[in-house]
Amino acid sequence: MKIRFCGAARTVTGSMHLLEVNGQRILLECGLYQGHRAEAFKRNRELPFDARHIDAMVLSHAHIDHSGNIPNLVRSGFEGAIYATHATRDLCSSMLRDSAYIMESDAAYLNRKQGLRGEHAIQPIYTQEDATRSLGHFVSVGYERRLPIASGVDLTLYDAGHILGSAFVALDVQEDGRSYRLMFTGDVGRRDLPILRDPQVVPAPDYLITESTYGGRQHDTPQDAEAKLLRVVNETASRGGKVIIPAFAVGRTQEIVYALHRLANAGAIGDVPIFVDSPLAIDVTDIFRLHPEYYDREAREFMLEVRDPFGFERLRYTRWVEESKALNTLQGPAVILSASGMCEAGRILHHLKNNIESSRNTILFVGFQAEHTLGRRILDGVEEVSILGGRYRARARIESINGYSAHADEKELLSYVQQLEPHRIKKAFAVHGDLEACEAIARGLEGLGVRKTSIPEEGQQFEI
């Protein structure tokens, strides 16, 4: 088998890994790269392989840095099947079409602004029609259901505990008279997080491709995270301010809503209105409601008690533009969750523009902020930022909670690998992390007894 690392190599976006085995090509993930606008546009439009020659694809989960370029893959000539869990397929139905809508809207805005028409007009990387067509390639697979996907290659998915429907990918390969198991983590979840079950142990991998997002770092506990959320909401409300939470539409929004619901039920927070201002997050929350089979016991019991874990009296979902605009003139304390989680697009930009210059308000980050994103600049304490073409001084309080991260930190990830019989793993590849994070995970893996580790560069190919 040859493995070429086409994305998420020494960075955390654009996950894409190409396998060549028994004369066939299998793609693991097809994510969007996020970063500087011009670079991201070029890298996302120009796939680093001929899509027509890809025989099958496996998708670990629906986050856009893992799934977001699938419509372009299909548009470029891919005709094979995309294997994923039932919930991942359902989430992608909303997320890929939403991504296409944003691309089309951005292209139309830039063309109007620059007066571009005809052959000179900017074209989106893909369209809503492309996104809808790509959904026809999905084949839904349950956990622990072994399935042949190519000559000599069987696929089994295991619960990764990262987001709804996320999966560890196990490929059992028969090649040149030998048999081995390759495991790809996608993203590793955490134990004891709200809503989802804990990550499932994958039996006996021989080779490992693992994410490294939080190498060298440690998260707060979920209990610490909830206590900090409570403090930030109450302190900001006492100042008469708003808590603006950039939150990923998948996973993080539902976790925060679930936490606020429980805090409100316990009478821990005052009578503060809470808004989820993201059409995509609203659609995704409906999908969460459709898949209670992925919940842990605590979430199932809470659902039996309150019926809807993601709905309560003071919570409002604002789907329409007029509802969203009305939040700009809302008086008094409030909590507003909006996407995107890294502040690169969507309605969160309008909420930041309208609230970042007031010291009464708090910008609360609850997820990872990649380099070169607006969220990272704000979190790093830049005094003035550009939002929607204007310059704004960051006078609001800036807070962050890393205990809600759906990624395992270094200690948690290595603790998980410890359960995989690391002494039998012949080689491990650390991906989906900045270089320092990958190095930390690689050192940790070697300390567990993994025989050999590598940190691939983009485009680098290995043979196993």
N, C-alpha and C positions, 0 to 999 in steps of 0.2 A: 504494500500500500504506500502511495505517496500522499503526503499532506502538504497543501500549499495554503499559507495563512494570508488571505486576501484583505482582511480587515480586523479591527480590534486587536492589532498587534502593537503593543507598547502604547496603547491608547484605549479609551473606554467606549468608543462608539464605532458603529459600522461593522458589527460582527459578521464575519464571512470566512468560512474555511472550506476548502475544496479537497475532496478525497478522490484518488484514482485507485480503483481496485478491480481486478479481473476484467480489465478493459472498459470499465464503466466509470462514470463520474457522479459522485454524490456531493451535493452542497449542504453544508451545515450552516443554517441561518442566511439571511440576506437583508442586513440591517442598513439603515440610513446613517451616514456619517454626519456628525454635527460639529460645527466649528466656524471658522471664518466663512462668510457667505459665499465668496467667489470660489474658494477652495472646495467647500462642501458641495456646491452645485456641480462643479467639474467631476469630483470623485463619485458622486452619486449617479450622475448621468452616464458616465463611461465605466461600464462594468469591466473588471479586470480579467474577463474570460469570455468565450463565445457561449452565450446562453443557449444556443441551439444544440450544443454538445453536452449539456447537463442532462443526465438521465433521471435523477430524482433529487428531491430536497427534503431535509428534515428540519423542522422548526421547534426549538425548545420552548419558546414562550412568545407572547404577543407584544412585548415592549418594542417600541418603534426602532430602537437601535439594533434590534435583532430581526425584525420583520418588515421594516418600513420600505425596503426597496424591492419587495416581491412584485408589485405591479410592473416595475421597470424590467424585472427579469422576464416576466411573461410577455411584456410588450416587445422584448428583444429576441423572442423566439423560443423560449423555454416551453416544452410541451409535456413534461413529466408530471408526476404526482408530488404534492407537498404534504408530508406526513406530520401531523400535530395532534394534540389532544382535542376533545370536543370543545372545551371552553376556550382554548387558544383559537380555534377556527371561528367561534362566535365573536370573540373579542376582535379578531382581525377584520371581521366583517364591518365593524364600526370604525376601527382605527385606521385602516388603509383608505377607506373612502373619505374619512376626515382629513387624512394627510394629503390626499389628492385635492380636496377642496381648498386647503390652505395653499398648496402649490399653484393652483389655477388662480386663486384670488391674488396672490403675490405677483404672479406674472402679469395679470391684467392691470394691477396698480402701477407696476413699474413701466409698463408699456404706455399707460395714460400719462404718467409723470414725464416720461422722456419723449413722448410723441412718436413712438415706434409703431409701425404698421407693416403688414404684408410679410415679406421674407425677412425683414429686419426685426420683427417683433420677437420678444423673448417667449420661448415655449416652456411650459412646465415639464418637469422630469417625467411625469405621467399624469394622466387625467382620471376623473372619477369613473369614466367608462373602463379604463385600464384596470383600476382597482376592483371594480365589480367583476370584470372578466377573470381576474386572477383567483377569485374565490372558488371558481369551478374546478381548480386544480387541487384543492384541499381534500385530503383523505383523513378522516377523524379516527383516532386510535385511542383506546382506553389504556390505563396503566396496566403494566404486567401482561400485556397481550403480545406475544412474540409474532412477528410478521415478516415474511421475506419481502425485501424491497429492491433487491438487485441480485444478480448471479453470485451466489456464495455469501450473501450478506443478509442477515436477519436483524430486525429492529425490535427493541423492547424499550418502552418508556416507563420511567419511575417518577414518583412525586418529588419535585424539587423544593416545595414549600416556599417558593419565592413570590409568585403572584398566582392568581387563579389559573389553574390549568398548566402551570409551569412544569417542565419535565427535565429529568436527567436522561440523556440519550445513551443507550448501550447498543453497540453494533457488534454482533457475533459474526466473525469473518472466517471463511474457509478459503485459503489462498495458497497456491503452490504447495499443497500437501501439508499445510500447517493450519492450526486453528487458534484464534486469539480473540479477546474482547477489548474493544476500544470504547472508553467512556468519555463523553463530552458533557460537562456540567451545565452548559448554558450559564445561568446564574444560580448560585447556591443560596438557598433560603436560610432562615434562622429558626432555632428552637424557641418554643413558647411565645411566638408572635400571635397577636389576636387574629381571629377569623380562620386562618389556614392551618392545616396539619403540619407537623414537623417533617423535615427532609427525610426521605426514605433511603435506606442503605442499598446500594447497588452491589450485587454479588460479584466478587472476584474479577475486577478489570485488570487487564495486562498492560494497557496503555491509557494515559489520562490526558485530556485537554481540559484545563481548569481556568475559570475566571480568577482574577486577582484584584478586583476593584478596590478593596479595603486592606490590601497588604500593608503592614506596618502601622495599622490603626486599630483602635478598639472602640466599640459602640457602648453607649449607655444601655442599661437594661430597659426592657419595655416598661417596667414600673417607674424608673427614673424619667423616661420619656413622657409618660402620662402626667407625672407630677410637674414637669416643666411646662407642658401644655397648659395645665390648670393655672400655674403661676402667671404665664404670659397673658392668657385671656383675662384673668381677673385684674392684673396690674394695668393692662391697657384700658380695660373698661373703666377702671377707677379714674383714669385721666380723661375719659370721654373720647378715647380714640378707637381706631379700627385695627384689627389684626388681619393683615393681608398674608395669605398663605399660598405661595406658588406650589401647586401639588400636581404630580403626575395623575392623569385621568384614570389610569389603571393601577389599582392597588393602594397607592398612598392616600388618595381622596377617600376611598372607602374605609381605610384604617382610621383616619382622623375623624370621619363622621361617626364611626362606631365608637371611638373613644369619647367624643363629645356627647354622644347619646347616653353612654353609661355615666359620665360625669353629671349630666343634666338630671338623669334619673335619681342620682345620689344627692341632688341638691347642692353640689359642690361649686357650680358656676351660677352667677346671677342670671337675670332674665335678659340675656344678650341674644339678639337675633343672629342666626347663622345662615349663610347663603353658599350654595354650591353653584358657581357661575361658569359653567362649562357644558355645552351641549354634549360633547363627547363623554365627559364624566357621568352625565345623566344616563346616557345610553349604556355605558359600562356598568353602572350601578344596577340597571335593570338586568344585565347579564349575570352579575353576581347573585341577584335574587333567583335566577333560573338554575343555579348550580350549587345548591346546598350540600351536594355529595362531596364537595371539596372542603367543607368547613371542618374545623376541629370540634371537639365535644363541647367546649365552653360556648362557642358561637351557636351551635345547634340548640343548646339549652336556652341561651338568650333569645334566640328566634322563637322558641316555643313560648317564652314568657311575654315577649313584646310583639310578636308576629313579624315585624319588619325591623331588622337591625339597622337599616339605613334610612329610616324615616321616623321623625318625631315632631312634636307640636311646633317648636320654635325654629325648625329647619325648613328652608325654602330652596327648591331647585329652580334656577332661572334659566330657562331654555332660550327665550326670545330676546332679540337685540334690544327691544324697548325696555324689557325688564332689567337687562344688564346696564343700560344707560342710566336707569333710575337709581342705581346704586351709587353713581357719581355724586348725587346730591343728597344722599342719605345722611340724616343728622343723628348724632349720638353714637354710642358704641355699637360695634358689630364685628362679626368674624366672616371673612370672605375667602373661600377657597376657589382658586381658579387655575386653569392650565395655560401655558405649559409649565412643567415643573422646573425647567432651567431658564424660564423667562425669555425664550427665544421666539415665541409666537403666541397668538391667541389673546383672549380677553385679559389675561393677567397683565399685559402691557398697559392697558388702559387703567387698571387699578393701581399699578405702580406709579404711573404718570400723575394720577390724581391724589395720591396719598404719601408718596415718598418724601415730600418736602415739609411735612408736618411732624414735629417732635412728639405729638400726642399719639401717633400711630406706631405700630410695630410691623416690620416685615419679618415674617417667621419662615425660615427654610426648614423643610422636613425631609429633604432628599439630597442626593449627590448632585453637586454642581460641577460640570466638566469645565476644563480650561477653555478660555476664550468665549464663554457664554456670558450673557448679561447677569444671570444669577450669580455666577462666580465673581464677577467684578463687584457687585453689590456686597456679597458676603465678605470679600477681601477688604472692604472698607474704602473703596474709591469714593472720593468726595463728590464727584459730579459724574453723572452717567447720561448717555444718549438713549432716549426712549421715543420711538415713533417719530424720529427726526428732530426732536427737541432736546435741550440740555436741562437737566434737573439736578439740584443739590440733594444729597442723601441725608436729610435731617431726621428721618424716622429712626427709631431704635431698630437695630438689626440683631436678630436672635436666630439660633439654629438648634435643632434637635436631631441628633444622629441615632437615637434609640429606635426611631421608627423605620430605619433603613431595612429594606427587604433583602439586602445583601448580607451574607455572613461577613463578619470582620475577620482579621487574620486568625485570631485564636479559635473562633467558631469554625472557620473553614478547615483549619488543620485538625481540629477535633473531629470534624466530619470525615476527613481523609483517613484519620487513624482507624476508623471503622471499616475501611476498604481493604485491609490487609496490605498496607503500603510496601512491605518487603517484597511482595510479588509483582509490584508495578515496575516494569522494565524501563519505562521512560515516561516523563510527564512534561507537558508544555504549559507554561504560564502565559495566559493571554488576558485580554479585556481588563487592562490596568495600566496606569502610568508606569514608566520604567522602574521607578523606585518601589512601587507596589509589587510589580512582578518579581523583582529581585528578592523582596522580603518573603513572598510566598515560595519562591524557588528554594531559598535557604531553609525555610520551614519544612518543605517536602523532603529535602535531603536529610534533615534532622530526624524525620520519621522513618527513614530507611528506604525511600524511593531511590532506585539505583542510579538514575540519571535524570537531570532536568534541563530544559532549554527555554529561553525567552526569545521567541521568533521575532524577526523584523518583518515588516510588511512585504509580502511577495516572496518570502523565503520558503523553500520547499525542503521537506524531510522525507526519508524513506524508512519505513518500519517493517 
